[in-house]
């Protein structure tokens, strides 16, 4: 259970509720012990009346009525405390589930972009849902039934030996055998539980990707092929779960068999002792039968709890794999950092460690506060990497990046990113209203500010044509909108934030040249005091920039203004002529 030690801190957090829950559990169990004692006395009273000809029937009835009231009263109190027990311990497990899910999610947020390249969304989702759910079962039901079982064993077994030592010894013979069987079966359960959780991650990943890419699946007409893959996964899942179910299936039959053997011992050995005069009354035999049956569920839960613990151990191990990861990008200070917008790259080289591709090689440039800086280059030349490094989604391999003459690694990461308005190449919108998607950049924005940002992004006219206008709820990843509309909503999201640094990553590729010109004009007005970096394949997006660089294979091959680069007759000039020719045609 070494992996489960991680959640001990949560038990400490809720220790007083847990202590109260344990106390209530013990009380609920103690009140159950009243039943066998007074059942024995009831049988003894009837037996005494039968054997004693001078016994008074009314006295026996009064005695039986008193015993019945005590039995019913103790049962009612036991039921009440059992209810309170579940309200404490089971609730604690829900609190722990809540805390653990939040902790996992916060760790997901802290982990760098590189982590998400190496791990699939379905697997991440499964660990925060299915795996945390398995751990909750350990923190609640497993603890609850363990306390019940321990309390019953500590109370019932001494009472059995005190009442009839020889009969108790015979009755309890099957229990050590059961413990050994459970120990061996639980080891198998641990291995197979791990396989089940791994399969669930695999299934979550596949279905999540299938649903996200349903338009591609339909466009290529490969529903049957995907369906066949689901069949294969389902078959694998059935076999994996059946392997686990086969082992679990041994628990209850074995327990019932061994409890049944205990009852046979009680009846046979107890009967022989009664005949031989070693036991005074038959009430003792009945009392032992009740004791054995009281132990039936606790003994049965030993197997169930063992299974829960093994599953929880396997799940917590999977959770710990991510919780133990140290984020590559860390916030170096809690002290606030003022961001104005000057950016300087000094001999920056960057290599992606997952692909070993060197995206930038000794790149140097300076962007003064308030300037517009454009980056032109072919696909894979390293344009987007520059933007990622400015947002400190990665740290440089060598060289340095200065923001306002300070190394980027020394700045408060939250303050840096709060002053960046980023529009990625692949515009991502949430399954929420259009208004809330724009307001995502500034949560306290008014409706007027939302509409102003949308107008500057040239998307307001499109939005008001929808039936619910800004309250229109988008499909997953913004499927309700066209590519160009998604890009413009993303631009509006950045504009409403009014940051000191704008990062536009080829975000006008899906709009026509007329709309592009309108947006660029508005951007020039809005970002007058902000630093703006525009990555584009279009000369039209870059021509009005204060500085332009051309990247090729991660190196700067040309730099200057639009007019300067036109005269150099290099890649920029060639691209300009090609796009000018396309526009004329």
TORMI-666256 format. One line per 8 residues: their letters; for each residue x, y, z of C-alpha. Coordinates in nm, 2 decimals. Example, Ala and Ser with C-alpha at 12.3 -4.5 7.8 and 13.67 -1.06 7.14 Angstrom:
<pts>
as	1.23 -0.45 0.78; 1.37 -0.11 0.71
</pts>
This chain:
<pts>
xxxxxxxx	0.00 0.00 0.00; 0.30 0.24 -0.04; 0.13 0.43 -0.33; -0.18 0.50 -0.11; 0.04 0.67 0.15; -0.01 0.98 -0.07; -0.36 1.03 0.05; -0.27 1.01 0.42
xxxxxxxx	-0.24 1.39 0.42; -0.62 1.41 0.34; -0.69 1.18 0.63; -0.50 1.42 0.86; -0.70 1.71 0.71; -1.03 1.55 0.80; -0.90 1.37 1.11; -1.17 1.49 1.35
xxxxxxxx	-1.45 1.39 1.13; -1.27 1.06 1.08; -1.23 1.01 1.46; -1.60 1.08 1.51; -1.69 0.84 1.23; -1.48 0.56 1.38; -1.64 0.62 1.73; -1.99 0.61 1.57
xxxxxxxx	-1.90 0.29 1.38; -1.78 0.12 1.70; -2.11 0.22 1.88; -2.32 0.09 1.59; -2.13 -0.24 1.61; -2.15 -0.27 1.99; -2.53 -0.23 1.98; -2.55 -0.52 1.74
xxxxxxxx	-2.40 -0.74 2.01; -2.71 -0.71 2.22; -2.91 -0.93 1.98; -2.73 -1.27 2.04; -2.71 -1.22 2.42; -3.09 -1.16 2.46; -3.18 -1.42 2.20; -2.99 -1.67 2.42
xxxxxxxx	-3.17 -1.54 2.73; -3.51 -1.56 2.55; -3.45 -1.93 2.45; -3.33 -2.00 2.81; -3.64 -1.85 2.95; -3.87 -2.06 2.73; -3.66 -2.37 2.80; -3.68 -2.31 3.17
xxxxxxxx	-4.05 -2.27 3.15; -4.09 -2.60 2.97; -3.87 -2.79 3.21; -4.02 -2.63 3.53; -4.38 -2.74 3.58; -4.43 -2.47 3.85; -4.31 -2.18 3.63; -4.54 -1.88 3.59
xxxxxxxx	-4.65 -1.82 3.23; -4.71 -1.45 3.29; -4.36 -1.41 3.43; -4.21 -1.57 3.13; -4.42 -1.35 2.90; -4.31 -1.04 3.08; -3.95 -1.15 3.06; -3.98 -1.22 2.69
xxxxxxxx	-4.15 -0.89 2.62; -3.87 -0.71 2.80; -3.61 -0.90 2.60; -3.79 -0.82 2.27; -3.81 -0.45 2.36; -3.43 -0.45 2.44; -3.36 -0.63 2.11; -3.57 -0.39 1.90
xxxxxxxx	-3.43 -0.08 2.09; -3.07 -0.19 2.03; -3.14 -0.27 1.67; -3.30 0.08 1.63; -3.00 0.25 1.79; -2.76 0.04 1.58; -2.95 0.15 1.27; -2.93 0.51 1.37
xxxxxxxx	-2.56 0.50 1.44; -2.51 0.31 1.11; -2.68 0.60 0.93; -2.46 0.85 1.11; -2.16 0.63 1.03; -2.22 0.65 0.66; -2.29 1.03 0.68; -1.94 1.08 0.83
xxxxxxxx	-1.70 0.83 0.68; -1.86 0.81 0.33; -1.88 1.19 0.32; -1.51 1.21 0.41; -1.43 0.99 0.11; -1.62 1.24 -0.11; -1.42 1.53 0.04; -1.10 1.34 -0.04
xxxxxxxx	-1.22 1.27 -0.39; -1.29 1.64 -0.44; -0.95 1.74 -0.30; -0.76 1.48 -0.50; -0.94 1.57 -0.83; -0.85 1.93 -0.78; -0.49 1.84 -0.70; -0.46 1.63 -1.01
xxxxxxxx	-0.62 1.91 -1.22; -0.39 2.17 -1.08; -0.09 1.95 -1.15; -0.22 1.91 -1.51; -0.23 2.29 -1.53; 0.13 2.33 -1.40; 0.28 2.07 -1.63; 0.44 2.21 -1.95
xxxxxxxx	0.32 2.19 -2.30; 0.57 1.92 -2.37; 0.39 1.69 -2.13; 0.07 1.71 -2.34; 0.26 1.61 -2.65; 0.37 1.29 -2.48; 0.03 1.20 -2.31; -0.31 1.15 -2.46
xxxxxxxx	-0.62 1.34 -2.35; -0.82 1.02 -2.29; -0.56 0.88 -2.06; -0.55 1.21 -1.86; -0.93 1.21 -1.83; -0.93 0.85 -1.71; -0.68 0.92 -1.44; -0.88 1.21 -1.30
xxxxxxxx	-1.21 1.03 -1.32; -1.19 0.65 -1.30; -0.87 0.62 -1.11; -0.97 0.89 -0.85; -1.30 0.71 -0.82; -1.12 0.39 -0.73; -0.92 0.57 -0.46; -1.24 0.72 -0.32
xxxxxxxx	-1.37 0.36 -0.26; -1.06 0.30 -0.05; -1.10 0.62 0.14; -1.47 0.55 0.22; -1.63 0.20 0.20; -1.30 0.02 0.25; -1.22 0.20 0.57; -1.58 0.19 0.70
xxxxxxxx	-1.61 -0.19 0.65; -1.26 -0.25 0.79; -1.35 -0.07 1.11; -1.67 -0.27 1.13; -1.49 -0.59 1.08; -1.21 -0.52 1.33; -1.46 -0.41 1.59; -1.68 -0.72 1.55
xxxxxxxx	-1.38 -0.95 1.56; -1.24 -0.78 1.87; -1.58 -0.81 2.04; -1.74 -1.13 1.91; -1.44 -1.37 1.92; -1.35 -1.30 2.29; -1.72 -1.34 2.38; -1.73 -1.67 2.20
xxxxxxxx	-1.43 -1.80 2.38; -1.57 -1.67 2.71; -1.90 -1.85 2.66; -1.77 -2.18 2.52; -1.40 -2.21 2.44; -1.41 -2.55 2.27; -1.70 -2.46 2.05; -1.54 -2.12 1.96
xxxxxxxx	-1.22 -2.29 1.86; -1.41 -2.53 1.62; -1.62 -2.25 1.49; -1.33 -2.03 1.40; -1.11 -2.30 1.23; -1.22 -2.19 0.87; -1.12 -1.82 0.92; -0.74 -1.86 0.90
xxxxxxxx	-0.78 -2.07 0.59; -1.00 -1.79 0.45; -0.73 -1.53 0.53; -0.46 -1.73 0.34; -0.69 -1.77 0.03; -0.77 -1.40 0.03; -0.40 -1.31 0.05; -0.32 -1.51 -0.25
xxxxxxxx	-0.62 -1.41 -0.45; -0.56 -1.04 -0.37; -0.22 -1.05 -0.54; -0.37 -1.17 -0.86; -0.64 -0.90 -0.83; -0.38 -0.63 -0.80; -0.22 -0.73 -1.13; -0.55 -0.77 -1.32
xxxxxxxx	-0.69 -0.44 -1.17; -0.39 -0.25 -1.31; -0.46 -0.40 -1.66; -0.83 -0.30 -1.64; -0.74 0.06 -1.55; -0.48 0.07 -1.84; -0.75 -0.06 -2.07; -1.00 0.21 -1.96
xxxxxxxx	-0.74 0.47 -2.04; -0.69 0.32 -2.38; -1.06 0.31 -2.45; -1.11 0.67 -2.32; -0.83 0.79 -2.55; -0.97 0.61 -2.86; -1.33 0.73 -2.81; -1.23 1.09 -2.73
xxxxxxxx	-1.03 1.11 -3.05; -1.30 0.94 -3.25; -1.57 1.18 -3.13; -1.34 1.49 -3.18; -1.26 1.38 -3.53; -1.61 1.25 -3.63; -1.62 1.50 -3.92; -1.30 1.34 -4.07
xxxxxxxx	-1.43 0.99 -4.01; -1.75 1.07 -4.19; -1.57 1.26 -4.47; -1.35 0.95 -4.54; -1.64 0.71 -4.50; -1.45 0.49 -4.25; -1.72 0.44 -4.00; -1.71 0.06 -4.04
xxxxxxxx	-1.33 0.05 -4.00; -1.35 0.26 -3.68; -1.64 0.04 -3.57; -1.42 -0.27 -3.62; -1.15 -0.11 -3.41; -1.41 -0.04 -3.13; -1.51 -0.41 -3.15; -1.15 -0.51 -3.10
xxxxxxxx	-1.12 -0.27 -2.80; -1.45 -0.40 -2.66; -1.33 -0.76 -2.70; -1.00 -0.67 -2.53; -1.20 -0.50 -2.25; -1.43 -0.79 -2.21; -1.14 -1.03 -2.18; -0.95 -0.81 -1.94
xxxxxxxx	-1.26 -0.76 -1.71; -1.35 -1.12 -1.73; -1.00 -1.22 -1.61; -1.06 -0.99 -1.31; -1.42 -1.11 -1.26; -1.31 -1.47 -1.26; -1.08 -1.41 -0.97; -1.34 -1.19 -0.78
xxxxxxxx	-1.59 -1.47 -0.84; -1.40 -1.69 -0.60; -1.45 -1.46 -0.30; -1.82 -1.50 -0.20; -1.85 -1.88 -0.28; -1.54 -1.95 -0.07; -1.67 -1.73 0.21; -2.02 -1.89 0.21
xxxxxxxx	-1.86 -2.23 0.20; -1.64 -2.16 0.50; -1.91 -1.99 0.69; -2.14 -2.29 0.62; -1.87 -2.52 0.76; -1.85 -2.30 1.07; -2.23 -2.34 1.11; -2.20 -2.71 1.08
xxxxxxxx	-1.93 -2.71 1.35; -2.16 -2.50 1.57; -2.45 -2.74 1.53; -2.26 -3.06 1.55; -2.00 -2.98 1.82; -2.25 -2.77 2.02; -2.50 -3.04 2.00; -2.25 -3.30 2.13
xxxxxxxx	-2.15 -3.07 2.41; -2.51 -3.01 2.51; -2.57 -3.39 2.51; -2.26 -3.44 2.72; -2.36 -3.16 2.96; -2.07 -2.94 2.87; -2.32 -2.67 2.76; -2.60 -2.59 3.00
xxxxxxxx	-2.86 -2.47 2.74; -2.94 -2.49 2.37; -2.95 -2.10 2.38; -2.57 -2.11 2.36; -2.59 -2.30 2.03; -2.83 -2.05 1.89; -2.62 -1.76 2.02; -2.31 -1.90 1.84
xxxxxxxx	-2.51 -1.94 1.51; -2.60 -1.57 1.54; -2.24 -1.49 1.61; -2.12 -1.68 1.31; -2.38 -1.51 1.08; -2.28 -1.18 1.23; -1.93 -1.25 1.12; -2.04 -1.36 0.77
xxxxxxxx	-2.07 -1.01 0.62; -1.75 -0.88 0.79; -1.56 -1.19 0.67; -1.71 -1.14 0.32; -1.61 -0.78 0.32; -1.25 -0.88 0.39; -1.24 -1.01 0.03; -1.43 -0.71 -0.11
xxxxxxxx	-1.22 -0.46 0.08; -0.90 -0.64 -0.03; -1.02 -0.61 -0.39; -1.10 -0.23 -0.33; -0.75 -0.17 -0.18; -0.58 -0.35 -0.47; -0.77 -0.15 -0.73; -0.71 0.17 -0.54
xxxxxxxx	-0.34 0.09 -0.51; -0.32 0.03 -0.89; -0.51 0.36 -0.96; -0.31 0.57 -0.71; 0.01 0.44 -0.87; -0.11 0.57 -1.21; -0.21 0.90 -1.05; 0.12 0.94 -0.87
xxxxxxxx	0.30 0.89 -1.20; 0.18 1.24 -1.30; 0.17 1.40 -0.95; 0.54 1.31 -0.91; 0.63 1.48 -1.23; 0.82 1.81 -1.18; 0.69 2.08 -1.42; 0.96 2.18 -1.67
xxxxxxxx	0.84 2.54 -1.66; 0.82 2.69 -1.31; 0.72 3.03 -1.18; 1.05 3.16 -1.04; 0.91 3.42 -0.81; 0.59 3.53 -0.64; 0.70 3.89 -0.66; 0.51 4.09 -0.93
xxxxxxxx	0.68 4.16 -1.25; 0.60 4.47 -1.46; 0.57 4.39 -1.83; 0.61 4.68 -2.08; 0.67 4.49 -2.41; 1.03 4.51 -2.52; 1.15 4.17 -2.64; 1.51 4.07 -2.73
xxxxxxxx	1.63 3.73 -2.85; 2.01 3.67 -2.81; 2.15 3.38 -3.00; 1.85 3.17 -2.92; 1.87 2.80 -3.01; 1.58 2.56 -2.94; 1.55 2.19 -2.99; 1.23 1.99 -2.93
xxxxxxxx	1.32 1.70 -2.70; 1.04 1.48 -2.81; 1.14 1.49 -3.18; 1.50 1.62 -3.15; 1.43 1.87 -3.42; 1.62 2.20 -3.38; 1.36 2.46 -3.46; 1.57 2.77 -3.40
xxxxxxxx	1.94 2.82 -3.46; 2.12 3.13 -3.31; 1.83 3.36 -3.36; 1.88 3.72 -3.26; 1.65 4.03 -3.29; 1.51 4.31 -3.08; 1.15 4.44 -3.07; 1.10 4.77 -2.90
xxxxxxxx	0.79 4.84 -2.69; 0.50 4.93 -2.92; 0.65 4.80 -3.24; 0.49 4.56 -3.48; 0.71 4.27 -3.57; 0.64 4.03 -3.86; 0.78 3.68 -3.91; 0.77 3.53 -4.26
xxxxxxxx	0.88 3.18 -4.36; 0.79 2.84 -4.49; 0.61 2.57 -4.29; 0.85 2.43 -4.03; 1.08 2.72 -4.04; 1.04 2.79 -3.66; 0.79 3.09 -3.67; 0.54 2.95 -3.41
xxxxxxxx	0.83 2.83 -3.19; 0.93 3.20 -3.14; 0.58 3.28 -3.01; 0.59 2.97 -2.78; 0.92 3.09 -2.64; 0.79 3.44 -2.57; 0.49 3.29 -2.38; 0.75 3.07 -2.20
xxxxxxxx	0.57 2.76 -2.30; 0.92 2.62 -2.34; 1.26 2.73 -2.22; 1.54 2.79 -2.47; 1.81 2.52 -2.53; 2.08 2.79 -2.54; 2.10 3.17 -2.57; 1.86 3.40 -2.39
xxxxxxxx	1.53 3.59 -2.42; 1.50 3.93 -2.25; 1.17 4.09 -2.17; 1.22 4.46 -2.08; 1.59 4.38 -2.04; 1.53 4.11 -1.79; 1.58 3.73 -1.85; 1.24 3.58 -1.92
xxxxxxxx	1.32 3.29 -1.67; 1.33 3.55 -1.38; 0.99 3.71 -1.45; 0.67 3.62 -1.26; 0.52 3.37 -1.50; 0.16 3.46 -1.42; 0.23 3.83 -1.48; 0.41 3.76 -1.81
xxxxxxxx	0.12 3.55 -1.95; -0.14 3.79 -1.82; 0.02 4.06 -2.04; 0.01 3.84 -2.35; -0.28 3.82 -2.59; -0.22 3.51 -2.80; -0.41 3.39 -3.11; -0.29 3.05 -3.21
xxxxxxxx	-0.28 2.92 -3.56; -0.54 2.65 -3.48; -0.81 2.87 -3.31; -0.95 2.69 -3.01; -1.30 2.78 -2.88; -1.48 2.63 -2.58; -1.82 2.47 -2.58; -1.98 2.78 -2.45
xxxxxxxx	-2.15 3.09 -2.58; -1.97 3.32 -2.83; -1.99 3.60 -2.57; -1.82 3.39 -2.30; -1.56 3.27 -2.55; -1.46 3.64 -2.62; -1.49 3.72 -2.25; -1.24 3.44 -2.18
xxxxxxxx	-0.97 3.69 -2.23; -1.12 3.93 -1.97; -1.38 3.78 -1.74; -1.51 4.11 -1.62; -1.58 4.25 -1.96; -1.92 4.42 -2.02; -2.14 4.34 -2.32; -2.04 4.67 -2.48
xxxxxxxx	-1.67 4.57 -2.45; -1.74 4.23 -2.60; -1.92 4.38 -2.90; -1.64 4.64 -2.95; -1.38 4.37 -2.96; -1.59 4.16 -3.20; -1.63 4.47 -3.43; -1.26 4.53 -3.43
xxxxxxxx	-1.21 4.16 -3.52; -1.46 4.20 -3.80; -1.69 3.92 -3.67; -1.97 4.13 -3.51; -2.18 4.13 -3.82; -2.16 3.75 -3.84; -2.25 3.70 -3.48; -2.57 3.92 -3.48
xxxxxxxx	-2.70 3.71 -3.77; -2.73 3.41 -3.54; -3.07 3.36 -3.38; -2.92 3.39 -3.02; -2.65 3.63 -3.13; -2.37 3.65 -2.86; -2.56 3.38 -2.65; -2.52 3.13 -2.93
xxxxxxxx	-2.36 2.82 -2.78; -2.08 2.67 -2.98; -2.02 2.30 -3.05; -1.71 2.13 -2.93; -1.40 2.32 -3.05; -1.62 2.58 -3.20; -1.77 2.35 -3.47; -2.07 2.59 -3.51
xxxxxxxx	-1.85 2.85 -3.68; -1.65 2.85 -4.00; -1.27 2.85 -3.99; -1.25 3.23 -4.05; -1.52 3.30 -3.79; -1.33 3.10 -3.53; -1.01 3.29 -3.61; -1.18 3.62 -3.57
xxxxxxxx	-1.35 3.53 -3.24; -1.01 3.43 -3.12; -0.87 3.76 -3.23; -1.16 3.94 -3.04; -1.07 3.73 -2.73; -0.71 3.87 -2.75; -0.82 4.23 -2.82; -1.06 4.25 -2.52
xxxxxxxx	-0.77 4.16 -2.29; -0.57 4.48 -2.39; -0.24 4.32 -2.32; 0.11 4.47 -2.36; 0.21 4.19 -2.61; 0.01 4.05 -2.89; 0.11 3.72 -3.05; -0.08 3.65 -3.38
xxxxxxxx	0.02 3.31 -3.53; -0.10 3.30 -3.89; -0.45 3.38 -3.75; -0.58 3.54 -4.07; -0.52 3.25 -4.30; -0.89 3.16 -4.33; -1.02 3.51 -4.40; -1.04 3.69 -4.73
xxxxxxxx	-0.80 3.98 -4.82; -1.07 4.25 -4.77; -1.15 4.13 -4.42; -0.78 4.08 -4.35; -0.71 4.44 -4.44; -1.00 4.56 -4.21; -0.87 4.36 -3.92; -0.51 4.47 -3.97
xxxxxxxx	-0.62 4.84 -3.98; -0.81 4.79 -3.65; -0.52 4.60 -3.50; -0.28 4.89 -3.58; -0.51 5.13 -3.39; -0.57 4.90 -3.09; -0.21 4.79 -3.05; -0.05 5.13 -3.09
xxxxxxxx	0.11 5.11 -2.74; 0.15 4.73 -2.74; 0.41 4.51 -2.89; 0.27 4.31 -3.17; 0.42 4.00 -3.34; 0.25 3.87 -3.65; 0.34 3.53 -3.80; 0.21 3.49 -4.15
xxxxxxxx	0.25 3.33 -4.49; 0.10 3.64 -4.65; 0.30 3.95 -4.74; -0.02 4.15 -4.69; -0.02 4.07 -4.32; 0.34 4.17 -4.27; 0.40 4.46 -4.51; 0.30 4.74 -4.26
xxxxxxxx	0.52 4.60 -3.98; 0.80 4.81 -3.83; 1.04 4.51 -3.87; 1.02 4.19 -4.07; 1.23 3.88 -4.04; 1.24 3.58 -4.28; 1.31 3.24 -4.13; 1.44 2.94 -4.31
xxxxxxxx	1.52 2.62 -4.13; 1.53 2.80 -3.80; 1.77 3.07 -3.91; 1.71 3.44 -4.00; 1.79 3.48 -4.37; 1.65 3.83 -4.42; 1.54 4.11 -4.20; 1.43 4.47 -4.25
xxxxxxxx	1.12 4.67 -4.35; 0.89 4.58 -4.63; 1.06 4.83 -4.87; 1.41 4.71 -4.77; 1.32 4.34 -4.83; 1.16 4.41 -5.16; 1.48 4.56 -5.29; 1.69 4.26 -5.17
xxxxxxxx	1.52 4.03 -5.41; 1.54 3.73 -5.19; 1.27 3.49 -5.06; 1.05 3.78 -4.94; 1.07 3.95 -5.28; 0.99 3.62 -5.45; 0.69 3.56 -5.22; 0.57 3.91 -5.27
xxxxxxxx	0.57 3.87 -5.65; 0.39 3.53 -5.64; 0.12 3.66 -5.41; 0.08 3.98 -5.61; 0.04 3.76 -5.93; -0.22 3.54 -5.76; -0.42 3.85 -5.65; -0.42 3.99 -6.00
x	-0.54 3.66 -6.14
</pts>
